[in-house]
């Protein structure tokens, strides 16, 4: 069973006795309920009080909504629950991960580009302050993956980059900021995303590193954070074949599993090799990467049997609960294993101050919400100032002035809300206004009304007659359930591409994916901003117009290992 006197719990005798006695009195329904970390319920469509009474979940994860509404929903659920609950959100880039009025502070890669752990601390601090205002007590962050593959469509700016030591420094700092606001950090995505070029939302992706190389990279990150007492780890639908083969020599390919259903990777690698004694939670189980491994009826019990304690999200909730009950009834899932999982759940709630031994919720939620918006925006501006990175300026086009380049063609790619994890950053109007405020005459390339004469018949001089500078902005954000974050030119003649860039000055700014040089290698001037929020846009404009120097460092290889991108 679980050693509750050890890291990360350090429970006292009274707390341990409470858990032992509680396990004896809990019904099977109550124990099964604790295993589920369900989707945040909307008061407009569900009677939250009745939902909590019926399903008795151990935790609930909310997506962003209005602060007062989220606070009311969490408050009702917490006051109804017999055992106080975890309430989590993706606090990856700011308090906007839980409340729509929250601060979009900046993506993790932006923090890494400052090369200053204090930036990551403020990310955790700002997120934690805002989340705690509404009763949120857990963060599905920091992301501790390594951005090894520039083609990976889901990690990218969500990571602290490709240097494991920087990932460790930044993760430590973000955790400190969260914990100072009584928010439980959940590090993710074990055994590590960023190697494959696919998205675990769509397939069971693969961390293909050899076992020793894994241990010297991802393993070092997890070892460090576990030694520092991190309370919870999120388990991904990602395979790590080398470690499964090391732990079970001769295992057949057909028996390899994603970590979310692999006893070898959880009980073996995470628990025994890395000595993690804390709470293990799956990533979202509606993902195809999860459901592709086994039939769901077998998969949910296999997840708990693997050594994982909580199942994030559900499909049909009644069916999912039924699958666990049936596995217990037929002996495929033992009550000893269920009790071990529930022990970790209760112990984490006690150790992290979610509840006391009287089963009272102990997190103080203020009567009045104060998001400190102005203060937090100033902190975000300081980070953006240090983060925006000049990758190259081959032809020394900078600084930009209306005297040199009076007429600007503005071409914006992205600006789409389609897909998860997008922050809703629309940059077109902001850049147009910023350029005009500097005195430039700005014309936006209109993708909806293409000029066919220009596309098929106009030459260099025709373009020069229209504009003096092409200013490209790519706001192609990372999003779940998409297979690429590459530049996707208009398919008819690549009509929006700068074919004229060797003849007309062309500047390219990326407010998201830092790897776009791969698709536009010959551009003269390339800038990475990492985040499409207002502080980053403002910082870009100050820097390109010469009011402020570039300070950011490259936390990844923006040249993608390709010599042509450096030309």
N, C-alpha and C positions, 0 to 999 in steps of 0.2 A: 504493500500500500504506500501512500504518499507520505513522505517525511514532512510534516507540517511545521517542525521546528527549524527546518533548513530554508535556505534561499529558494524562492523569493518571498516566503510567507513569514517566517519568524513568529509564529503564533504562540501565545502563552497557553498555560494549562487550561484556563477557563474556556478559551476559544476552541481548543482542541476537543475538550469534553462536549462543548455545545455541538460540534459537527458530528461527533460519534453518536450522541443521543438523537440528533436530528435525523440522521440516516436510518435509525431504528424505527422512527415514528412516521417517516414519509411513505406515502403510498407509491405504487408503481407509476400511477398517472403523474404524481408530483415530480418524481424523479425524471421521467421521460420529458416532461415540460421543461425542466432545467437544461436539458441537452440542446434545446433549440433557441437560436438567436434569430428571431423572426423579423420580417419586414415591418417597418414602422407603419402603424395603422393611422388612417386619415379619419378624423372625427366627422368629416362630411359624408363618409360612406359606411363607416363601421361604428357600432356601439363599443367604444374602447373598453369600457368597464366590463361589459359582458364577454368581450374577447379575452381579456386577461383572466377572468374567472374561469373560463372554459379551458384555455390552453396552458395557463400557468407557465409562460415561457421564462427562460433564464435571462434573456436579453432581447433588445429590440434596436434595430438600426434605422435611423431616419435620414432621408434625403432633405436638401434644403427647402425651407418654406419660411413664411413670415415668423418673426421671432415670437410674438405673442401667441401665435397658434401653436408653434412647436412647444413652447413652455407649457401651455395649457394641456396639450396632448400627453407630454411626458409626465406632467404632474398628476394627471388623472390615472395614467397607467401605474405610476409608482405608488400612489396612495391606495390603489386597488390590490396590488400584488401582495400575496402573503409573505413571499421572500423578496426583498428589494432586488431590483433588476439593474443590469447593465443597460445603458443607453449610449449607443455609439454613433459616430459619423465619420466620414472620410475627411478628417482635418488635415489634408495634405498640403493645401496652399493658402489656408486662412480660415477665418471664422465663417466664410461663405460656404464652407462645407456642411454647415448645419442650419444657418439662418440666411435668408436671401438678402438681408440688410448688412450682413457681416462683411468684414474686410477681405477683399481678394488681395492678400499680402504679396504673394509671388510663388511661382513654382519652385520646387526644390532645386532644380538645376540653376535657377537664378541665384539661390543662396550659395551654391557651390562656386559660381562665377565670381563672387566677392572674395573667395578664399578666406573668409572670416567666419568662424563658428558662431560669432554673436548674431550674425544674420539668421542662422538656423534657430538659435535660441529665441530670437524675437518672433520667428514664424510660429514656434511652439507656444510662446507666451501670448501673442495676439490671438491665435486660434483658441488657446485654452481659456483666456479671459472671456472671449465672446461666447464660447460653447457653454461654459459653466453658468452663464447668465440664464440659460433656459433649462438647466437640469441635465444637460449632456455630461456624462461622466467617463466616457471612453473614446479614444481616438484610434481609428484604423490607420495609423501612421506612427512613426516615420516609415517611409519606404527605404529599405536598406539593400535594395538590389543594385547591381553593377551594370552600367550601360555599356555592355561589351559589343553590341551589334547595332550599327547605325540603321539597319533595316527593320529593327524591332518596332512594331507600330503602337505598342501599348506602354512602354516604359519612358524612354526619351526624357522630356523635361520633368517627368515625375520622379526622377532619380537625382542623387547627388553626384552623378557622373561616373567616370570609368576608373577612378583611383580609389582603391579599397581603403586607404588610410584617410582620404578626405571623406569618404562615406562614413567611416567610424566617427571622425571628429564632428561632422555635421549631425549625425544621428544622436550622438551623446548630447549635443547642445539642444536639439529640438526636444528630446525627451525631458531635459531639465526644464525647459519652458512649459511643457505640458504638465509635468508633475507639480510644479510650483502653483499651478491652478487646479490641482486635485483632479487632473484628467489622467486616466490610465492609458499608457502607451501600448499599442499592439504593433510589433514590428512585422514587416511583410516584404516579400512573399516567399516563404521557405518552400523548397530548397534554393530558390533564387531565379528571378526572371532577368532577362537582358542578354541571354546567350542565343536563344532561338530567334528567328525572324518572324515568328507567328505569335498570335494572341491566344492565351489560355481561355478567353471567353468563347473561342471558336473551335479550338482543338486542345487535346492534352499535349501541351508543348513540352520541349525537352531541354533540360540543362545538360548539355553533352560534354561537359568538362571531364577529363580524367579525375579519378578520386583524389589524387594528391594535389592536383591543380585546384580542384574545388576546395579542398581543405585550406590551401594557401591563399584563397581569395574569399569566397563566400563564407567558408568555414571560419576564417579568422574574424570576420565581422560578427557572425553569430556567437562564436566563442567569447569575444570581447563583451558583447551586450549581455549574454547570459551570465558571465562572471560578474558583471555590474548589477545584476539583479533584475533585469527586465522581466515584468510579470507575465507577459503574454506574447505568443507568436501566432501569426496567421499562416495557415498551411495552404499552399497553392495546388492547383491542378496541373502541376509541372513534374515531369519525370527526371530522375537522376540515375540513369542506368548504371553508371560506373560504381556508385556506392551500393546499389542493390546487388550487383554482381560481387562486390568485395565482401558484403555481409552474407551472401548466400552463393558461393561459387557453384557454377553449373546451372543457375536459374535460366529457364528458357525465356526467349524474347516475349512469348505470349503471356508470360506471368509477370512481366514488369508492369508496374503501376505508377500513376501519378502519386505524389506525396499524400494527397488527400484520401487515398485508400491504401497506402502502402505501410504495412506494419514494419517492414525493413527500414524505411526512411524515418518513421516516427518513433516507434519503440526502439529501433536500432540506432540510427544516426542521431536523431535529435535528442532522445532521452538518454541513451547509454553512452554514445561517443561524445556528444556535446554537453551531457549532464544537465539538460533542461528539465526542471522539476515543476515548471509553472503551467499556466493554462494554454492549451492549444485549441485554436478556433479555425475552422475551414474558411477559405474564401467562399464567395457566394456559390451555392450549389445548383442554382438554375443554369449555370454556365455549361456549354456543350463540352468543354474540356473535362468537366466532372462527370457528366452523364454518359459520355462516350466510353468510360472505363468498364462499366458493368451495368446490368439492369438496375434501375433505381431501387427496387425492392431488396436487392442484394447489397447495393452500394452503401446505403445509409447505415446498416449495421456494420459493414466492413470498415466504414469510417471510424466508428467508435471503437471497434476491435483493433484498429491500427494504433490506437493510443491517443486519438484526438478526443477532446472533451465536449466541444460544442459544434453544432451544425448551423452554418450561417444561411439564413433564408430557407424558404420552402417552395415547393411547387404547389400542388394541392395539399394544404396543411393537414387536413384530416387523413389523407392517404399517407403522407409522410409519417405522421404519428403512428398510424396503423402499422406501417412497415417495421418500425422499431418495436412496437408491442408484440407483433407476431414473431420477430426474431428472438425476443426474450422468452416468449411462450414455448418456442420449439428448441430452445437451448443454443441457437446460433450466436446469441449475444447474452453473455452471463450477467447475472446481477452483481457479481464481484466487479466486473469491468464497469458496469453502470455506476456502481457506488464509488469506484475510484474517480470516474469523471465528475460526478456530483460533488465529491470531496474537494476536488480542485476548484470547482466553480464556487462553492461556498467559502472555501479558504481564501480565494482571491477577493471575494466580496468583503470578507472581514479584514484581510491584510491591507486592502486598498481603500478602506474607509467608506465603502458603499453602504455597509450596515453594521450593526452591533449584534451581540449575542441575544438581544431581546427581539431581534428581527425588525428593528426600526431603521428606516432609511436615514442615514446620517449626513448626507451632503446638504449643505445649506444653499438654498436657491434664493437670491434676492427678490424682494417684492417688486422692485422697479428695475427694468432692464436698462443698463447703461453700457453701450457697446464701445464707448471711448473712440468714436469714429474718427474725429479730427486728429487725435493723438496717434492712432494706428495708421492713418494715412501718411502722416509725417515720417513714421518709422519705415513704411513701405517706400517712400520717396528716397530715404537714405540708402536703402538696399539697392534700389534701381540705379541710383547714381554710381554705386560701386560695382554694379554687375554688368551693365551694357558693354559689350565686347566688340572691338574693331578687329575682325578676322583678317581682312586685307584691304588695302587701298592702293592698288597697283599703279594707277595713273594719277594718283594724288588729286582726286576730285574734291576732297574735303579741304577746308570747310565749304559748305554750300552757301551762296549768297544770291539774292535776286539780281545783283549786278552781273554776276557770271552766268547765271542760269535763270533768266526772268520767267520763262514759260516751262511749267512742269507737267508732264503726263504722269498721273498717279494710277498705278495698276495694283489692285489688291486681290490676292488669292486667299481662299479660305472664307473666313467670316461666316461659318455655318454653325448652326446649333445641333446638327445631326450627330448623335452618338453620345455615349456616357463619358463622364470625366471632363467634358468641355466646360469651361468656366463662363461661357457666354460673352467672351470678349469680342465685340465688334469694333474694328479699328478704322474702317474707311472714313467715317465722318470726322473722327478725332484727328487723323493725319491730314485730311483736307483742310480742316480749320487751322491746325497748327502751321501748315505750310503757308496758308493765306495770311495768317497773322504775322508771319515773317516777311510778307511782301511779295511772295511768289504768285504768279497767275496759274491756277491749278485746273486741269481738265482731267476728269476721271474716265478711264477706259471703260466703256459701257459694254459689258458682256451680253446684255440682253438685246442690244440693238447693234449688231456687228456691221461695220462698214466694209462691204464686200469689195468695193473698188480699192480700198486700202489694202485689204488682205491679198488680193490677186494681182494688182497692177502698179501699186505705188512703190517708188524706190527711196533711196537714202535722202535725196534732196526734198522729196515730198514730206518725209518725216521731219526733216530739219525746218521746213516751213511751218510746222505745227508746234514743235516743242524743242527746248534746248537741253532738257534733262529728263530722263525716264527714272522715276522713283517707284521701285517695286517694294511691296510689302506682302510677305507671306504670313498669314495667320492660320496656318494649317495645324490645328491643335491635335494633340493626342486624344484618341477616343476609343472606347471599348467597341468591340464587334466590327472593326474595320481592319482591312488587311494591309493598309499602307498609310504612311503620312508623307508620301512623296509628292512632289509638284505634279499636278495634273493639268496640263495646258488644255485649252479649248481644243477639242478633238478635230475640229475643222481647221486644218492648216496651222495648228498651234498658234491661233490668231493673236493670243495675248503674250506670246513669247517675245523677248527682245532680240530679234534677229539682227537688229541694227546696232548692237551694243559695242562693236568695234569702231563705229562711226559716230555715235551719239553717246555722250556721257550717261552711264547707267549705274544707279546705286540700288543695292538690294538689301532690305532689312527683313529679318525673320523675327517675328514676335512669338514664335513657338519652336518648332523643330529646328535644332541647330545644324542640321546636316544637309541643307538644301544646296550647298555647293556641288554636291554629287550630281544634281540635275541641271545646274547652271554654272559649270566650272569656269567658264571664260569671262564671267562678269568681273568688272574692275574692282568694285567696292562692295564688301559684304560685311554686314553687321548682325550680331546675335543679341537679341533682347530677352529671350527665354520666356517672357510673360507678356500677354497682351493687355495688361491693366493700364490705367491712366498714368500712374507714376512711371512706368516703363516707357510709355509713348512720350511723355514729357522729357524724360532723360535722353531718349534718342534724339529728339529735336534739339535739345541744348547742345548735344555733342556734335551732331552733323553740321550745325551752324557755327561751330567754333567757340561757343560760349563756355564750354566745359570739356575737359580732357576725358578720354576713354580710360577707364580703370579696370574693367573686367578682365579676368583670365579665362582661358579655354579649359573648362572642366571635362571636356571630351575632345576627341580629335575631329574638328569641323571639316577637315580635308578628307575624311573618310578613307585614309590610306591610299589615296589616288593622286598620282603626280599631276594630273591635268588640272586638278582643283587649285593648285598652287600657282599656276601660270597667270 
